[in-house]
Amino acid sequence: MGPYTYNWVLAAHLIGVVFWMGGMFAVYWVQRLHVHAPKDTRDKLTLMERSLAMMMDVAATFAIGCGIALAVSPINLFTTSGNGWLHAKLAVVVLGILPVHGMIRARVKKFSTGQTPNVPEWQWSVLLLSITLVVIFVTTKLHFAPPSE
C-alpha cells in the first residue's frame, strides 16, 4: 500500500472509530433512559436503539477492517519489533471494547422483545477506561524511555 492509500485507509479507520464509539455512547445512554421511560415511549426508544446499533455495527466493522489493513501493510506490524503498543491496544479492544459492544447489542435485542433489562453502570467505566488506554497506547507507542539524542 502506497503512502497515499495508507493515508486514506488511516482516515477511514479513524472515522470508523469515531462513529463506533459515538454509537456505543449513544446506545448506552438511550438504554439507560429506556429502563425508566414510560411505556408509551419505549417503542420509539427501541427504534432509536436499533438504528443507532446498526450504525455502531457498521462503524465497528469499518474500523476493524481498516485497522487490520493498516497493521499488515506496508509492513506487518504484528511481527516487527518495537510494536508492543499495537498488541496492548488490540488486547484492550478485544477485552474491553468488543465485550461492551456485544453486551449493548444483546440488550438492544432484549429491549426490542419488550424486556427491560438493567443497564450496568460498570460498562460505562470499562468503555471509558478502554478508550483512554487505546489513545495512550497509540499516541505514546509505549515509548517510556527518553528519546535518544
NUSEZA-955806 format. One record per residue (C-alpha): x, y, z. Coordinates in pm, whole numbers, plus 50000, padded with zeros to 5 digits. Layout:
# NUSEZA-955806
XYZ
...
# end
This chain:
# NUSEZA-955806
500005000050000
501425033549899
501525064250124
498505079949952
496395048750003
497735044450357
496525079450449
493045072250310
492825039250499
494035056550817
491375083450773
488725056550719
489915038151032
489685069751243
486255078551105
485075043151180
486425045251536
484745078851599
481365066451472
481755033451658
482495049751991
479845076351932
477305049151856
478245029952169
477885061252381
474515069652227
473045034652253
474295030352610
472635062452728
469415056652534
469245022552704
469765038953043
466795061552966
464755032952824
464695014353156
462975043753326
460865056153033
457075055053033
455585025952841
454225047952561
457725060052463
459515026452476
458695017052115
460305049151988
463345043452207
463625007952074
463645020951715
466335046251807
468425019451975
468134995951678
469125022251419
471995035351632
473184999751699
473174992251326
475345022951265
477565011751554
477984977251394
478834991351052
481335015851203
482934988151411
483324966651101
484844995750912
487245004551197
488364968651247
488774961450877
490774992950811
492774987151130
493804952651013
494774966950673
496924993250846
498574967351070
499684944550787
500564969350513
503024983050408
504844962050672
503414936450911
503374954351248
502484921951425
505874906351355
508254936051361
509944945551687
509034976651882
505284973251832
504224962552179
501854992152176
499844975351899
499504943152095
498454962752405
495944982652201
494444951452048
494244934652389
492264964352523
489984964252218
489354926552245
488994925452626
487404959352690
485594974452392
484284944152199
482624927852503
480834960352592
479754963352227
478324928052243
476504934252572
474994966552439
473894948252124
472354919752326
470394944952531
469084961252212
467614927452119
466074923152466
464514957752455
463034950352111
461294919452256
459684940452530
462084931552810
463654959253017
466984945853141
469174966053375
471964986253220
475044981453438
476975013053519
480304994453517
480074990853139
480395028553103
483535028153317
485044999153121
484335016852793
485875049852906
488935032853055
489425012052741
489215042152511
491655061152732
494155032552726
493895028552348
494555065652295
497555064352531
498995033452362
498585047552012
499885082352084
502855072752303
503625039852125
504625027952474
507965045352442
508565054552802
512325057952768
513605093052692
514355098252325
517975092752228
519915122952114
# end
